[in-house]
Amino acid sequence: MPHLLHIDSSIQGERSVSRRLTARAAERWRSAHPGGTSTYRDLGAAPLPHLDSDSGTARMLPPEAHTPAQATSYALSQELVGEILAADTILLGMPLYNFGAPSSVKTWVDHLILPGVAFDHETQEGLLGDRDLLVLASRGGGYTPGSPKEGWDHAETWLPHGLSMTGLRPRFITAQLTLADVNPAMADLKPLAAESLAAAEREIDAQWTGVTA
């Protein structure tokens, strides 16, 4: 039975464009997989604990040597990797914050780098491949080639590197200029923003075409 893992990370609630895109994609996936199941995780509303000096070293020690804090952190990492392993498709909503990924997404990735579970410690082979990771990204400004901030989107360039040890290979659908409707200085960019959002929605609607499972 096909299974979907749906993850949001925006802190903007109903105003979020990335949440709008992931919701659309999840609906499209369910239409194509009427017998499918799903799991939802909201990193924006319920962020994961960062790896710190009390817990982060759990991944470097055998379980029998874990402190209570390390055991708790390690168990959470196992849970998160388990969500990936259970899924055929993963939808990740990822807005651009201060030219990078939300810290909640970075923490999620840090938890996934679990030796022996997400990758083979000896061969370094990723163990989470063979599943589709679709990232629904949103950018408040414009970062296309030739724009003043070309190359300033460090989220889309970072995520494939951050996940590379796991075998996950993200693909992206992105809407940009999402602040045009609320930032008076960007008012003249509203048509381009609407065009970008519509293009992203069309690309989402084209996913899983012909799939019935």
Buried (B, 14 or more C-beta within 10 A) or exposed (E): EBBBBBBBBBBBEEEBBBBBBBBBBBEBBBEBBEEBEBBEBBBBEEBBBBBEEBBBBBBEEEEEEBEEBBBBBBEBBBEBBEBBBEBBBBBBBBBBBEBBBBBBBBBBBBBBBBEEBBBBEEEEEBBBEEBBBBBBBBBBBBBBEEEEEEEBBBBBEBBBEBBBBBBBBBEBBBBBBBBBBEEEEBEEBEEBBBEBBEBBBEBBBEBBEEEEE
